[in-house]
C-alpha cells in the first residue's frame, strides 16, 4: 500500500522524501513535498504517516503548525479523517472479523496499520455513526470494538 500511495503522489506531482527527523517529528507536508522520518522502521507506521500527510495535501492550506489556533486543529482533523477514509472502510472491519480478528492489535496487523491508527479510525467512525453501525448482516460496535453477525 505504501508503494501504491507513493505512485499516486507522483502522479499528482507530490514529492515524497525520507529524511531523519528528531524522534518527536514523524512527517511533514509543505508545498507539494511530503517528508517522512527515515528513522521509522515500521512499514505500518510509515504508511499511516504518509497517508495522513497526503491528507494534508488534499485538505489543508497554509502553515498549520501552530495547533493552538482552532482553525489549524480543524485542518489537522480533516487530514486525519481523509487518511482514515483512505485506509479503512467498514467492509475491512467485517472482513477482519470473518478472518478471526478479535482485538485492536490483530486488527492493526491484519490491515497493515498501527494500533494508534486503529484507535483514531474507530473514534472517527464513532463520531460519524455513533456507538454502532449496522452494515449488511453485521453490526459493528466501535467502543469497545466488537462485530456481530446476524444469522437468519
N, C-alpha and C positions, 0 to 999 in steps of 0.2 A: 504494500500500500504506500509506503514511503516513496518508493521509486515512481509509482503512479502519480503521486502528488507533485513530485519534482518535475515530472514531464508536463503535467497540467500547468504548473507555474511557468515553465519555459515557454509554452505556447502563449501564455498571457504576458510574456516578456518580463516576468518577475525573476530576478536572480536570487539563487539560494547559495549561501556560503556557510561553511562551518569553520568557526574560529574559536579559540579558547577564551572564555569569559571567566570572571570570578564566580565562585560557587553559587552566589545568590541570583545570578542572571542566567536564564536558560535560553532565551530567544529574544529577538528584536526585529521590528519591521519599520522601515522608513524608505520612502522614495523608490518603490518597486525593488527593494532589496530586503531579503529575509536572512538574518543571521541566526544560526543555531549553534549553541555551545558545543564545540567539538569534544569537550571533556566528558560529555554524557555518553556512556557506553551502551545504555539500554535502547534497543530499537523501538520498543513501545513508547518509551518516554520521548524519543526524538520525533516519532510520528505524531504524538499528541502536541508537542511544541510546534512543529511545522504546521500542523492543521490550524492551531489557534493563530499563528502568525499569518497564515493565508486568510483566516477570518478577518484579521485587521486590514489586510489588503482589500478585501471585498466590502468591509463595513465601516472602516474608520477613516478619519481625516485629521490632519494636523498632528501636533505633538500632544500625546495624551499621557505622558509620563507622570504628570502631577495628579495622583489619584485622590488628592484632597478636593479636587474640583468634581462636582457631581456629574457634569457633562462628560468628563473623561472616564469616570467609572461606568457610565451608561455605555460608552463606546467599548469599553473592556468587556462588559456583559454581552453586548451584541456579537463581538468577535468570538467569545466562548460559545454562545448559542450556535453560531454558524459552524463552529468546529464540531459540536455535538451532533448537529443535524447532518454533517458531512460523514461522520464516522459511525454513528449508531442509530439504528432505526428500531421501532418496536418489533418488527419481524426478526431482527437479530436477537433480541431478548428471547423470543419464543423459540427460535432455532437452538439457542444455547440450552434452554430448558429441555428441549427434546433430545439433546445430546448429553444429558445428565449433569449439566452445570447447576450447582445448588448454592453457591455463595459468591460474594464480590471478587474474591481472589481468583476463583475458577473462571468467572465471567470475564475478568480483565485478560486472563491468559487466553481464553477462547477467542476473544475479539481482537487481541493483539494491541491492547491499550494498557494504561496504568490504572491501578485501583483508584487513584485520585481522580482520574478522568471518568471512571465509572461513577464515583460519588457525585461529581459535577453533573454528569449526564442524568442520573436518577433525580437529582434536585431540579434540573431543567424540565424533565418530564412531569415531575410532581407540580411544578409551577404552572405547567400548561393544562394538565389533565386532573389535578387534584390527587387524592391519595391512591387512586387506582384507575385503570383504563381497561375496558373490555375491548378485545381486538380479535375478531373471528371467534373461535371456540375457546379463547384464552381470556383470563383476567390477570393483568399484571399489577401487582401492588408495589409501589415504589419505596415505601418506608414503613416497615422493613421490606427489603426486596423479597418478593415471593411471586411465583407464577402458578396459576392453577388452570387446568384444562377441563372444560365441561364435556361430559360424555352423555350421549343420548342413546 
